[in-house]
């Protein structure tokens, strides 16, 4: 199932392609980082994490991860991350693959 970024007048939110409710617009890295920063800033300002997550169209768990990454790394922690595994423990060695 593929996912696209959709623009809503008051926020950026994730939506599945199948929904097809709005025309999709590409999001650059700077916009994505700023979106996450605004959400984290509201939580740091004392707003309940559940309310902020609902307002920004994300889950509490995802917003909590952004918040913790922001505390550890600052703004660079809010940029997109690769979902590629760091290692593959069950992968065969290159000698065996050949």
Secondary structure, DSSP 4 states (H G I P E B T S, - for coil): --EEEEEETTEEEEEEGGG--S-B----HHHHHHHHHHHHHHHHTT--HHHHHHHHTS-HHHHHHHHHHHHHHGGGGGS----S-S--TTPPPHHHH-
